[in-house]
Amino acid sequence: MKKRENIEEKYKWDFSDYFKDDEAWEKEYADYSNEIKGITYFDGKLDNKKNILEMFKMLENLSIKLEALYIYANCVRDTDVTNTKSMARLNKVTAKLTEQSVLTSFIEPQLSLLDNEFLNGLIKDPDFQDYSKMLKDVVREKEHILSRECEEILSQSSSYQDTFKENHTNFEGGDLKFNKVKNAKGKLLPMGQSLASLYLRDKDEVLRENAYKELQGAYGRYNNFLSTNYLGSVKKDVFYARARKFDSVLDSALFYEEVDKVVYEMLLENTLKNLGLNQKFFEVKRKLLGLKKFKLSDIYYNPFVSNKKYTFESAINVVCDALSVLGKDYTDYIRYMAEKRMIDVYPNEGKVSGAYETMATKKTPRVFTNFMGTSNDVSTLAHELGHAMHSVLSDKSQSSFNAGYTIFLAEIASTVNETILNDHMLNCTDDKKEKIFYLNEFLSNFYATVFRQTMFADFEDKIHKKVEKNEEVSAKVLNDTYFELVKKFFGKKVKIFDEVKFEWSRIPHFYRAYYVYKYATGLISAINIVENLRTGKIKVDNYKKFLSSGCSDTPLNLLKIVKVDLTTEEPFNVAFKYFSERLSLLEKLSKQ
């Protein structure tokens, strides 16, 4: 793998529109560190329009500066984690995130003491247009905002909230050990997280099975620690929900996302109703693979791969060709990002794995990838560029406090791009193997995003409810609860290994309560948007209006701009029908 300095400049981020260099970052950091102390001037003085407006303006300025400082530091660190200087810089600014949270913890409690008539007057006041969302939240959240002293204590405890997640991360990075695994020839092979990913895609069926069992079983050997750690996280969730006077952790999570509980219930109900499609997918895949019995260890095996190789430039062209249905302005900005070095393209020594998009308010977006030229890399690029377009359009149209779209909406634009790209690639080839590859890619992604994440959501909901009811929850209860769900979701035709009961302890997202369901609702919404665009039910302008809306209204109201109502069965019916049609096409091709 190349060293960072050996990567061509045109494929590396240019952050000069954030900070000219590290020295400029240090100067801004010093200025911010002095300015943040000034926010305390307003402590005890938020009882009149003049002071409240001045406070909001100062808070906005501070938040914009801190966001840019953090994103620059984090992105530079991610390009080379061996650079101790960049790690120290990130640690410095991360501490400032906590400091600002503590120093501003008086704001909501003091605003919540004001009567609603006065607050609603400010919301309608043109001077407060840019801050109306925060004021609306104060009115809406009044009964859940605590006294100043309690809010300060909760703010100070924020640095400890991620302890259980950090335990899990540190455990995986240092303490988790794997045994070697045998292949079909009886040869012992080394085993690890990245190796497991390779083995589970290997044509050697024996190796796949042994790798799968060891992957889950290794976690099982630490079952007591992982169970205690996860239950500690769940109890933390319950504590914070009760501290803020919610009946449950689910109610708390949905309240702050402004999502109706019926959405969660609709997802579980409709996914469970369509489990037959999930089970049929694996039966069709069994026949395609020529297996006597489909096993959990066969899920990621796919010999029908695309051998196409892409340069970064050709990948951008493919993505833009596919997304041309969203308009020239949409694809022009993507090309602009590529040309202006807003995308960090290739892997290098010390670079963090994976891909993401990030953007500071009133700046330009950045996309991070580890592009290797495969079809999957092209799909990943399209995905992250969807996030980028959502960010830039919202930032352009909304004030800084209204531009940030909620996590509930965050995976929609990205999966709209992916879905359009997959459909484009499927229609651009007459090659049977290529078609099978793209169909399997979509169906596998749907399984992983809708069926699997809903299974996760069902699991964490069951566990949280048990803890909330003060029921005894042990390692055995966690294992048994998960195992029963796996049996329900996969059915009787898939061979299930006993070791899968430990799989729950591998999932880092469980340390962020009621997060995973949003992946499922995101893809379901995306499929509906793609279908609504295709059938003319909505126009491209409707979609761009949605992307430009930030958090200016509730997520469910914003989705209505693109004719998606997740409180009804319709979007779920559309999504599962879309899956079913592509599954039928795959089944037809498998018989030819």
Salt bridges, closest charged atoms under 4 A:
GLU9 OE2 - LYS12 NZ 2.92
GLU9 OE1 - ARG341 NH2 3.38
ASP17 OD1 - ARG366 NH2 2.43
ASP22 OD2 - LYS85 NZ 3.90
ASP22 OD2 - ARG89 NH1 3.29
GLU26 OE1 - LYS92 NZ 2.90
ASP31 OD2 - LYS27 NZ 3.22
GLU35 OE2 - LYS65 NZ 2.89
ASP43 OD2 - ARG148 NH2 2.49
GLU54 OE2 - LYS50 NZ 2.99
ASP78 OD1 - ARG77 NE 2.76
GLU99 OE1 - LYS96 NZ 2.85
ASP125 OD2 - LYS49 NZ 2.73
ASP127 OD2 - LYS49 NZ 3.37
ASP137 OD2 - LYS133 NZ 2.87
GLU151 OE2 - ARG244 NH1 2.65
GLU152 OE1 - ARG148 NE 3.89
GLU172 OE1 - HIS168 ND1 3.84
GLU205 OE2 - LYS295 NZ 3.24
GLU209 OE2 - LYS213 NZ 2.95
GLU209 OE1 - LYS295 NZ 2.76
GLU214 OE2 - ARG221 NH2 2.61
ASP237 OD1 - LYS236 NZ 3.60
ASP237 OD2 - HIS464 NE2 2.89
ASP251 OD1 - LYS261 NZ 3.04
GLU257 OE2 - LYS518 NZ 3.43
GLU258 OE2 - LYS133 NZ 3.43
GLU258 OE1 - ARG140 NE 3.64
GLU283 OE2 - ARG286 NH2 2.86
ASP298 OD1 - ARG208 NH2 2.89
ASP329 OD1 - LYS544 NZ 2.64
ASP332 OD2 - LYS328 NZ 2.80
ASP344 OD1 - ARG4 NH2 2.73
ASP344 OD2 - LYS351 NZ 2.76
GLU349 OE1 - LYS3 NZ 3.33
GLU411 OE1 - HIS383 NE2 3.30
GLU411 OE1 - HIS387 NE2 3.55
GLU418 OE1 - HIS383 ND1 2.64
ASP423 OD1 - ARG582 NH2 3.33
GLU434 OE1 - LYS308 NZ 3.74
ASP458 OD1 - LYS462 NZ 2.79
ASP461 OD1 - LYS465 NZ 2.73
GLU471 OE1 - LYS466 NZ 3.81
ASP480 OD2 - LYS476 NZ 2.61
GLU484 OE2 - LYS487 NZ 3.02
ASP498 OD2 - LYS501 NZ 3.39
GLU503 OE2 - ARG452 NH2 3.13
GLU503 OE2 - ARG506 NH1 3.68
GLU531 OE1 - ARG534 NE 2.80
GLU569 OE2 - LYS273 NZ 3.39
GLU570 OE2 - LYS537 NZ 3.14
GLU581 OE2 - LYS577 NZ 3.95
GLU581 OE1 - ARG582 NH1 3.92
GLU587 OE1 - LYS280 NZ 3.46
